């Protein structure tokens, strides 16, 4: 009877150790899977962020080009206005010089 009890206890201890090993292996597998999923999630987030940055860069470049074109147009209009004013004044000055030369 004592031998049976010892065999029973040893078998129970062996079975408990086997269960511990199984649980330990499953825990390791779960940790590895969670780590892998975490890395995949980080990689996907990084890819989304890079795509969003690229889209924002394109948008900002487009807006900058529009602003530059608008500024160039505005500058060209101001230049044309100033040139027209200068031409008109040049005509007036030339007329006055001409009149002074004739009246001298």
C-alpha positions in Angstrom: 0.0 0.0 0.0 2.8 2.4 0.8 4.5 1.5 -2.5 1.2 2.2 -4.3 0.9 5.6 -2.5 4.5 6.5 -3.5 3.8 5.4 -7.1 0.6 7.5 -7.1 2.5 10.6 -5.7 5.3 10.2 -8.1 2.9 9.8 -11.0 1.0 12.9 -9.8 4.3 14.9 -9.6 5.3 13.7 -13.0 1.9 14.7 -14.4 2.2 18.1 -12.7 5.6 18.7 -14.2 4.3 17.7 -17.6 1.5 20.2 -17.2 4.0 22.9 -16.1 6.1 22.2 -19.2 3.0 22.4 -21.5 1.9 25.7 -19.9 5.4 27.1 -20.1 5.6 26.2 -23.8 2.2 27.7 -24.5 3.2 30.8 -22.6 6.3 31.1 -24.7 4.3 30.6 -27.9 1.8 33.2 -26.8 4.5 35.7 -26.0 6.2 35.1 -29.3 2.8 35.5 -31.1 2.1 38.7 -29.2 5.5 40.1 -30.0 5.1 39.2 -33.6 1.7 40.9 -33.8 3.1 43.9 -32.0 5.9 44.3 -34.5 3.5 43.9 -37.4 1.3 46.5 -35.9 4.2 48.9 -35.4 5.3 48.3 -39.0 1.8 48.9 -40.3 1.5 52.1 -38.3 4.9 53.3 -39.5 3.9 52.6 -43.1 0.6 54.5 -42.7 2.5 57.4 -41.1 5.0 57.5 -43.9 2.2 57.5 -46.5 0.4 60.3 -44.7 3.6 62.3 -44.5 4.2 61.8 -48.2 0.6 62.9 -48.9 1.0 66.0 -46.7 4.3 66.8 -48.4 2.6 66.6 -51.8 -0.3 68.8 -50.6 2.1 71.4 -49.1 4.2 71.4 -52.3 1.1 71.9 -54.3 -0.1 74.8 -52.1 3.4 76.3 -52.2 3.4 76.2 -56.0 0.0 77.8 -56.1 1.1 80.5 -53.7 4.3 81.1 -55.8 2.3 81.3 -59.0 -0.1 83.8 -57.4 2.8 85.9 -56.1 4.4 85.8 -59.5 1.2 86.9 -61.2 0.7 89.7 -58.6 4.3 90.8 -59.1 3.9 90.8 -62.9 0.7 92.8 -62.6 2.4 95.4 -60.3 5.4 95.5 -62.7 3.1 96.1 -65.7 1.3 98.9 -63.8 4.6 100.5 -62.7 6.0 100.2 -66.2 2.8 101.8 -67.7 3.1 104.6 -65.1 6.8 105.1 -65.9 6.1 105.2 -69.6 3.4 107.8 -69.1 5.7 109.9 -67.0 8.5 109.5 -69.5 6.2 110.8 -72.2 5.3 113.7 -70.0 8.9 114.5 -69.1 10.0 114.2 -72.8 7.2 116.6 -73.7 8.3 119.1 -71.1 11.9 118.8 -72.2 10.9 119.3 -75.8 8.8 122.4 -74.8 11.7 123.9 -72.9 14.1 123.4 -75.7 11.7 125.0 -78.2 10.9 127.9 -75.9 14.5 128.7 -75.0 
